[in-house]
C-alpha cells in the first residue's frame, strides 16, 4: 500500500478491514444476489459508514454482527438500499422503445397489455414505457398496465412521486416534455411532475429478484430487466431468468441491458434483436 492510500485510511471515521469487506460481500450476495467486485471497497465504506452513524454502531464489526444476528431486522432494508446502485435516465437505450411500441400494437381487440419493469429505480424507465404506450395508442389512457418493481424502497418512493429536476428531462424533446410533464412554479420552480394519467398506468411495488417466489402472475407481454444483471454472477442470472420464463407471454419480449450477454442461458432465451430476447419454445 502506498503512503497516500495508507494516510487516507488513517483518516477514516471507522476501521474497515478486508474481513469486514468480505463479510459485506457475503451478506449482500445472500440477500440481493449482488456480487461486489474487489474495487468497490471504498464505495462500500462510504455508503455503509452512514448506516453506522444512523444506527449508533461503534464499528463495522458491531453493525455487521447485528445484521447477521437477526434476519428480520429492519436495518436489512437500509443495508440493501445503501449498496444498490441506481443509474438511470429517461429513454435510456432508446432503440428499445420503438420495438416495444410495435410489439404492443399487435394486441388483440379488447386485450390489455401487461408490462413489467423489474428494476424501476427512480422511475425514469417505467415512465418512459408509459410515454411510449401513450404515443403508440395516441391516447392518455392506453390499454396497458405497467408493473414497476425494485429492491430499493427509497428509490421507489421517488418514482411514485414522479417529480424530477428539469435537467433530468434534457434527453427528451420539448414536445414530450410539454405533453407529459407539469412544470413547477414558485417554490417548485426547476422541477416537473409526471402527468397523473401516466402515473395511473403504473403500479410500483418492492421486489427482490432473488425472492423464491414472485407475487405477481403472468403473462407479461414484455419484461424490462436492463442493466441489473451485470451485478449478478452467471448462476444467479440463470436462476432469475428461469423465474421470468413462466411470467412472460409465449410471444413476449425480454429487454436487457447493452452490456449484458446471456449465452449461458441459451436454453431459456434467444436473441432476436439488439439486446431483445424471446423465450426458447420447447
C-alpha positions in Angstrom: 0.0 0.0 0.0 1.4 3.4 -0.9 1.8 6.2 1.7 -1.1 8.2 0.3 -3.6 5.3 0.5 -2.4 4.4 4.0 -2.9 8.0 5.0 -6.4 8.1 3.6 -7.4 5.0 5.5 -6.0 6.5 8.7 -8.4 9.4 8.4 -11.4 7.2 8.3 -14.0 7.6 11.0 -14.3 3.8 11.3 -11.8 1.0 10.9 -12.8 -1.1 7.8 -10.8 -4.3 7.4 -10.6 -6.7 4.5 -12.5 -9.1 6.7 -15.3 -6.5 7.1 -15.5 -6.1 3.3 -15.7 -9.9 2.8 -18.5 -10.1 5.3 -20.4 -7.3 3.5 -19.9 -9.1 0.2 -21.2 -12.3 1.6 -24.3 -10.6 3.2 -25.3 -8.6 0.1 -24.8 -11.6 -2.2 -27.0 -13.8 0.0 -29.7 -11.1 0.4 -29.8 -9.5 -3.0 -27.6 -11.6 -5.3 -25.2 -8.6 -5.8 -21.6 -9.7 -6.5 -19.4 -6.9 -5.3 -16.1 -6.5 -7.1 -12.9 -6.0 -5.1 -12.6 -2.5 -6.4 -15.8 -1.5 -4.6 -14.4 -1.4 -1.2 -14.2 2.4 -0.9 -17.8 2.7 -2.2 -18.9 0.2 0.4 -17.2 2.0 3.2 -18.6 5.4 2.2 -22.2 4.2 1.9 -22.3 1.9 5.0 -20.5 4.4 7.3 -23.7 6.5 7.0 -25.6 3.5 8.3 -23.2 3.1 11.2 -23.8 6.7 12.2 -27.5 6.4 11.8 -27.7 3.2 14.0 -25.2 4.4 16.6 -22.9 1.4 15.8 -19.4 1.8 17.2 -17.8 0.0 14.3 -18.3 -2.3 11.3 -18.0 -5.4 13.4 -20.8 -4.4 15.7 -23.0 -3.3 12.7 -22.5 -6.5 10.7 -23.0 -8.7 13.7 -26.4 -7.1 14.2 -27.4 -7.9 10.7 -26.1 -11.5 10.8 -27.8 -12.0 14.2 -31.4 -11.1 13.2 -32.6 -11.9 9.7 -35.8 -9.9 10.4 -34.0 -6.7 11.5 -35.5 -3.7 9.7 -31.9 -2.4 9.1 -31.6 -5.0 6.4 -33.7 -2.8 4.1 -31.4 0.2 4.7 -28.3 -2.0 4.2 -29.5 -3.2 0.8 -30.7 0.3 -0.2 -27.3 1.7 0.6 -25.4 -0.8 -1.6 -27.8 -0.6 -4.5 -26.6 1.4 -7.5 -29.4 3.3 -9.2 -28.2 4.8 -12.5 -31.0 5.6 -14.9 -32.4 8.2 -17.3 -35.5 8.8 -19.4 -35.4 6.7 -22.7 -32.1 5.2 -21.8 -31.1 2.8 -24.6 -33.6 4.5 -26.8 -33.7 1.8 -29.5 -35.8 -0.4 -27.3 -38.9 1.8 -27.2 -39.9 1.7 -30.9 -39.6 -2.1 -30.7 -41.9 -2.1 -27.6 -44.4 0.2 -29.4 -44.6 -2.1 -32.5 -44.9 -5.1 -30.3 -47.9 -3.9 -28.3 -49.7 -2.7 -31.4 -50.2 -6.4 -32.3 -52.6 -6.9 -29.4 -56.0 -8.4 -29.9 -59.1 -6.2 -29.7 -60.1 -5.7 -26.1 -56.8 -7.0 -24.8 -55.0 -5.1 -22.0 -51.2 -5.3 -22.4 -49.2 -6.1 -19.3 -45.6 -4.8 -19.0 -43.1 -5.3 -16.2 -40.2 -3.0 -15.4 -38.2 -5.2 -13.0 -35.5 -2.7 -11.9 -37.5 0.6 -11.8 -35.0 2.6 -9.8 -36.2 6.3 -9.5 -38.9 5.8 -12.2 -37.4 7.1 -15.4 -37.7 3.7 -17.1 -41.3 2.8 -16.3 -42.4 6.4 -17.1 -40.6 6.1 -20.5 -42.5 2.9 -21.1 -45.7 4.7 -20.2 -45.0 7.6 -22.6 -44.2 5.1 -25.3 -47.6 3.5 -24.8 -49.5 6.8 -24.9 -47.7 7.6 -28.2 -48.3 4.2 -29.6 -52.0 4.3 -29.0 -52.4 8.0 -29.3 -54.3 8.1 -26.0 -53.6 9.2 -22.5 -55.5 6.0 -21.4 -53.9 3.2 -23.5 -54.9 -0.4 -22.9 -51.8 -1.0 -20.8 -50.9 -1.8 -17.2 -47.3 -1.4 -16.1 -45.8 -3.1 -13.0 -42.6 -1.4 -11.8 -40.5 -3.1 -9.1 -37.2 -2.5 -7.3 -35.4 -3.9 -4.3 -34.6 -0.3 -3.1 -37.6 1.1 -1.3 -36.1 4.6 -1.2 -35.9 5.0 -4.9 -39.4 3.5 -5.3 -40.7 6.3 -3.2 -39.1 8.8 -5.5 -40.6 7.0 -8.5 -44.1 7.1 -7.0 -43.8 10.9 -6.6 -42.8 11.3 -10.2 -41.1 14.7 -9.6 -37.8 15.4 -11.4 -35.4 18.3 -11.7 -35.6 19.9 -15.2 -32.1 18.8 -16.0 -33.2 15.2 -15.8 -35.6 15.8 -18.7 -33.0 17.2 -21.1 -32.7 14.0 -23.1 -36.4 14.4 -24.2 -37.9 16.6 -26.9 -39.7 19.8 -25.9 -42.9 18.2 -27.3 -42.6 15.2 -25.0 -41.9 17.4 -22.0 -45.0 19.6 -22.8 -47.2 16.6 -23.3 -46.2 14.5 -20.3 -44.9 16.9 -17.5 -46.3 19.7 -15.5 -43.6 22.3 -14.7 -43.4 23.7 -11.1 -43.8 27.3 -10.2 -42.6 29.5 -7.3 -41.4 27.0 -4.6 -41.2 24.1 -7.1 -39.6 26.0 -9.9 -36.9 24.0 -11.6 -38.9 20.8 -11.2 -41.6 19.0 -13.1 -44.1 16.3 -12.2 -45.2 13.5 -14.4 -48.8 13.9 -15.5 -51.3 11.9 -13.4 -52.5 10.0 -16.4 -49.1 8.4 -16.8 -48.8 7.7 -13.1 -52.1 5.9 -13.2 -50.7 3.4 -15.7 -48.0 2.2 -13.3 -48.1 0.3 -10.1 -44.9 0.5 -8.0 -44.1 -2.4 -5.7 -40.9 -3.5 -3.8 -39.4 -6.8 -5.1 -36.2 -8.7 -4.6 -35.4 -10.6 -7.7 -33.8 -13.3 -5.5 -37.1 -14.0 -3.7 -38.0 -17.7 -4.1 -41.4 -16.8 -5.5 -42.7 -13.7 -7.2 -46.1 -12.4 -6.0 -47.4 -11.5 -9.5 -48.7 -13.7 -12.2 -48.1 -13.7 -15.9 -48.3 -13.4 -18.6 -46.5 -10.2 -19.4 -46.2 -9.0 -22.9 -42.8 -7.5 -22.2 -40.3 -7.5 -19.4 -37.6 -4.9 -19.0 -34.7 -6.1 -17.0 -32.0 -3.7 -18.1 -28.6 -3.1 -16.6 -29.3 -5.0 -13.4 -28.0 -8.5 -14.4 -24.4 -7.1 -14.5 -24.4 -7.1 -10.7 -25.2 -10.9 -10.5 -22.9 -13.8 -11.3 -24.0 -16.2 -14.1 -25.6 -18.8 -11.9 -27.8 -16.1 -10.2 -28.6 -14.7 -13.7 -29.8 -18.1 -14.8 -32.0 -18.6 -11.7 -33.7 -15.2 -12.2 -34.3 -15.9 -15.9 -35.8 -19.2 -15.0 -38.3 -17.3 -12.9 -39.0 -14.9 -15.8 -40.0 -17.8 -18.1 -43.4 -18.7 -16.7 -44.2 -14.9 -16.4 -43.5 -14.0 -20.0 -46.1 -14.5 -22.7 -45.1 -17.1 -25.3 -44.6 -14.3 -27.8 -43.4 -11.8 -25.2 -40.2 -9.7 -25.4 -37.4 -9.5 -22.8 -35.4 -6.3 -22.9 -31.9 -6.5 -21.4 -29.0 -4.0 -20.9 -26.4 -3.2 -23.6 -23.5 -4.8 -21.6 -25.3 -8.0 -20.7 -24.7 -11.3 -22.6 -26.7 -14.5 -22.0 -25.0 -17.2 -23.9 -25.1 -19.3 -20.7 -28.9 -19.1 -20.8 -29.5 -20.2 -24.4 -31.7 -22.9 -23.0 -34.2 -20.2 -21.9 -34.0 -17.2 -24.1 -32.8 -16.4 -27.7 -31.6 -13.1 -29.1 -33.9 -11.6 -31.8 -32.8 -8.0 -32.0 -30.3 -5.7 -30.3 -30.4 -6.8 -26.6 -34.0 -8.0 -27.2 -34.9 -11.6 -26.4 -37.7 -14.1 -26.8 -38.4 -17.4 -25.0 -37.0 -20.6 -26.3 -40.1 -22.5 -27.2 -39.7 -26.2 -26.3 
